[in-house]
Amino acid sequence: MNRAKLDLVIHAPNRLKICSLLVPLEEAEFQILRDELGVSDSVLSKQISQLVAAGYVRLRKQAMLGRQRTWAMLTAKGRRAFHSHVAALQGLLGPSVEIAKQQTTRH
């Protein structure tokens, strides 16, 4: 039986997308995340703030060419939480994931 549980912090669509974008990277600039998600600065900031509050994301700020730039990175805790959340989603989907994979490889 799958013991992984859904993480309500990560489960929100934009926060899930942020984590999925960050998981393969060391860090990503705020503007890149904003553009990839197609959201406003304020929406991204609010979503990242919730991930930071949970200890899942850490921010790095640096002045460059007279502008403050921000990078986000998943913490070790955030990576574990993301992988656990994905495992819980896969557990919910169960056999339907395999069926869908088989159907797409046949076409």
C-alpha positions as CSV (number, residue, x, y, z in Angstrom):
1,M,0.0,0.0,0.0
2,N,1.3,3.5,-0.9
3,R,2.0,5.5,2.3
4,A,2.8,8.7,0.5
5,K,0.4,11.6,1.3
6,L,-0.6,14.6,-0.7
7,D,1.1,17.7,0.4
8,L,-1.5,20.5,0.5
9,V,1.3,23.2,0.2
10,I,2.6,21.7,-3.0
11,H,-0.8,20.5,-4.3
12,A,-2.0,24.0,-5.5
13,P,-1.4,24.1,-9.3
14,N,1.0,27.0,-9.4
15,R,3.1,25.7,-6.5
16,L,3.2,22.2,-8.0
17,K,4.4,23.8,-11.3
18,I,7.0,25.8,-9.4
19,C,8.4,22.7,-7.7
20,S,8.3,20.7,-10.9
21,L,10.3,23.4,-12.7
22,L,12.8,23.7,-9.8
23,V,13.4,20.0,-9.1
24,P,15.8,19.4,-12.0
25,L,17.6,22.7,-11.5
26,E,20.0,24.1,-8.9
27,E,18.1,27.4,-9.0
28,A,15.9,29.5,-11.3
29,E,15.5,33.2,-11.7
30,F,12.2,34.7,-10.6
31,Q,11.5,36.1,-14.1
32,I,12.0,32.7,-15.7
33,L,9.6,31.1,-13.3
34,R,7.0,33.8,-13.9
35,D,7.3,33.5,-17.7
36,E,7.1,29.7,-17.6
37,L,4.0,29.8,-15.4
38,G,2.4,32.7,-17.3
39,V,1.5,34.5,-14.1
40,S,2.1,38.0,-12.8
41,D,4.9,39.0,-10.4
42,S,2.5,39.3,-7.5
43,V,0.9,35.8,-8.1
44,L,4.3,34.2,-8.3
45,S,5.5,36.0,-5.3
46,K,2.6,34.9,-3.2
47,Q,3.0,31.2,-4.3
48,I,6.8,31.3,-3.7
49,S,6.2,32.9,-0.3
50,Q,4.0,29.9,0.8
51,L,6.7,27.5,-0.4
52,V,9.3,29.5,1.5
53,A,7.2,29.5,4.7
54,A,6.9,25.7,4.5
55,G,10.7,25.5,4.2
56,Y,10.5,24.0,0.6
57,V,12.1,26.9,-1.2
58,R,14.9,29.2,-0.4
59,L,15.5,32.6,-2.2
60,R,18.7,34.2,-3.1
61,K,18.8,37.9,-4.0
62,Q,21.5,39.8,-5.6
63,A,21.9,43.3,-7.2
64,M,22.9,43.1,-10.8
65,L,23.3,46.1,-13.1
66,G,21.5,48.3,-10.6
67,R,18.5,45.9,-10.3
68,Q,17.6,43.5,-7.5
69,R,17.3,39.9,-9.0
70,T,15.9,36.9,-7.2
71,W,16.6,33.2,-7.6
72,A,14.6,30.4,-6.1
73,M,15.8,26.9,-5.3
74,L,14.2,23.9,-3.7
75,T,15.6,22.9,-0.3
76,A,16.3,19.3,0.5
77,K,13.0,19.3,2.5
78,G,11.3,20.7,-0.6
79,R,12.7,18.0,-2.9
80,R,11.6,15.2,-0.5
81,A,8.1,16.8,-0.2
82,F,7.8,17.1,-4.0
83,H,8.8,13.5,-4.6
84,S,6.5,12.3,-1.9
85,H,3.6,14.3,-3.3
86,V,4.3,12.9,-6.8
87,A,4.3,9.4,-5.4
88,A,1.0,10.1,-3.7
89,L,-0.5,11.3,-7.0
90,Q,0.8,8.2,-8.7
91,G,-0.7,6.1,-6.0
92,L,-4.1,7.7,-6.5
93,L,-3.9,7.2,-10.3
94,G,-2.7,3.6,-9.9
95,P,-3.3,1.4,-12.9
96,S,-4.8,4.3,-15.0
97,V,-1.3,5.7,-15.5
98,E,-0.1,2.4,-17.0
99,I,-3.2,2.1,-19.2
100,A,-2.7,5.7,-20.5
101,K,1.0,5.0,-21.2
102,Q,0.2,1.8,-23.1
103,Q,-2.5,3.6,-25.1
104,T,-0.1,6.5,-26.1
105,T,2.6,4.1,-27.1
106,R,0.3,2.2,-29.4
107,H,-0.6,5.3,-31.5
